[in-house]
Amino acid sequence: MSFERQQAAALRILEGIEEGTMSAADSFALVEEADPTLIYLIFTYLRRRYADHPNADAVIGRLVAVVDKDPVVSKMMKEGQSDPVVEWFEDEHTYTQFRPREFIELIVEKLEG
């Protein structure tokens, strides 16, 4: 997948869950084709960003619906969690310091670099 296409797909996953613009099935279709590290980081980003947010129930509910859609998502997240990019990100940054587009650009660039 090209760099631009991967960024667009990742942003679509994040915004689709965050804004509720995609069903769990539509989100899952994009998730299953994505890099496991990217999925781990996106889902962790959403959990951290909405931990104490007024819209937390809706966003986290949509996130859980995607994870519950198929056990492959949990496996992907577990695999992605062990990637050195996750350690780099968590050592250098916080999930809440970025807006969605900035976060995706940084992560995809690091994964592709």
N, C-alpha and C positions, 0 to 999 in steps of 0.2 A: 504494500500500500504506500502511495506517495506521501511525502511529508505533509503537504497541504490537505490531502484527503484524510490522513490520520488525525490531523488537528480538527478538521471539520466534524468528523465522526465523533471524536472525543467530546467536543463542545456540544454536539447534539445530544449525546448521552447525558452529560451533566445538566444541561438546560432542560432537557426533556423530563428528567426526574425532578429537578428543582422547580420548574414552572408547571409541571403536570401536562405538558403538551404532547406526550406520547404515552401509549398504554404500556403496561409491563411487558407484553409480548413484543411490541415494537422496540422497546429498549433492549430487551433480551437479544433480539436479532442483531443489534449492533454490538452488544457486550460480548457475545460469543465469538465475534470476529476480531475483537480488540486484544491488545497485549495485556497479559495478566497483571503486570506491574501498573499499567495505566488504569486498569479497573480498580485495583486496590487503592491507588492514590485518589481517584475520583470519588469512590465510595467513602473513603476516610475523610476527604475534604468535605463532602456533604454532611457527614455525621458531626464533624467538628464545627463546621460553620453554623449548623442548626441546633447545636446542643442546647442552647438557652434562648432560642429564637421563638417568637410568637407563632410562626408557621411550622414549627418543628414536627408536630404530629402529622401534618399532610406530607411534608417532604420525606420524613423518615418512613412513613407508611408506604410511599411509592418506592422508596429504596428497598424496603423489606419485600415488597411485592416482586421486584425484579430478582432479588436473591432467592426468594422462595419459588420462583418460576421453574428452576431446574438446579439440581445439585452441582452442575458444572460451574456455576457462578461462585459458589463457596470454594470449590477446588481452585478456581482461577485466583481468587483473592488470597488464598493460603500460599499459592505458588508465587504470586506477585509480591507478597509481604516480605519474602526473603531476598528480593533483588537489591543489589547495592545502591540503586537509584533511590529507593525508599530511605535507606539509611542516610544517604547524602542529603536528601530533601529534609528529613526530620532533624538532622544535625545543623543544617544551615538556615532553615526557614520554619515558619509556622503556617499551618493550613489557613488560618484566618487572615493572614496579611495580604492575600491576593483576591482580586476580583476573578470571576470564573474564566474569562478569556485570557487574562494574564497567567493564571495558574496553568491552564491547558497549554499555552504557548511555551512556558518554561519547561513543563514536564515532557512534552513531545520532543522539544528540542534536545533535552538531555537524553531521552531514550534513543533518539536517532543519531546523537553525536558520538 
